[in-house]
């Protein structure tokens, strides 16, 4: 309800999840996955297990828990974008819900997870005036607008089980839903003889897929206080089902809210797809003190159907490298609160599924975060930031710098407690 939007002209061009020109095609910009626990370690999640936090990136990881404990995680994020090229610069802030996830034990060494999180976001806006002297003299002020908003969210329900105290297997049913709106307008602001044109592509998406994961942990070291965790995940590729409404309207007013004539209206399939996704990860854990891990993710978008109207853009094979570390000085320290806090840092390098003029659009960044324990058990608040940039500053690409702040509330409690003293 907090993210509800009123469809006035001033708000139609506002993006909620992101603001980057690199969300121009396909499903937009792939959102950062995971809770604040994952995001503060560079997005690490395939090969990590922690009974204090929910890790839904790997469906098998939810069995890392206390036997009778239920957990809930709610996260929000604010993204600050600073883009520039050789001729101009932009600044834009967005705010959105990041995730809502709940998990509870089922039977013995099995668990259930239910949650919702963004999969991708669309947010961009371009506006320019025609600089041709002849057109300006005969027609007047002619402006061109392109903007897009929307997101594709994922609602998932999953379960996992641990076998032989070492091997965990998990699966999720994923329901993709959302709406994507792309617009391209031509406005004749100073000549009433010409009618303004409003062109749009409105996508309504609703499709079901699945994700699978496994993790294997092995205790190592002489004192058997350390362990190594190996993980892998597979997300099924598919064609996104739904409807696409293609329209062209004309009006004497510069806003679509006025009376307009319909020139074209067609309905068709979305034409959007998501390829198979493979990921592997490894982490090294020492007691309750520190964790260090690495993830690798791969998707082949080169053969995926994506409507692209420019020859300068093309789809590519995407891959992501992530590394992260977590350190807790002393989880059980009574005297010093800062020693009970958990500190994290991470790094990532992402080669996206789009290229521009033959240059693959990549992003690089680092993350920082900390978890502040509250009250008892593992209740806490996690805060962090993600600083990075997408694209490079040269003639063909715009450099999109960003600072993303995120906050997660982690709730943890135990079922069926009987207190002897109130």
PyMOL commands that set and color helices and strands:
alter all, ss='L'
color gray80, all
select helices_A, chain A and resi 9-12+21-23+36-39+59-63+133-138+337-340
alter helices_A, ss='H'
color red, helices_A
select strands_A, chain A and resi 29-30+69-84+89-105+110-129+142-163+167-188+196-220+226-235+238-239+242-251+261-268+273-274+277-286+290-300+313-315+317-328+342-356+359-373+380-390+399-414
alter strands_A, ss='S'
color yellow, strands_A
deselect
rebuild
show_as cartoon
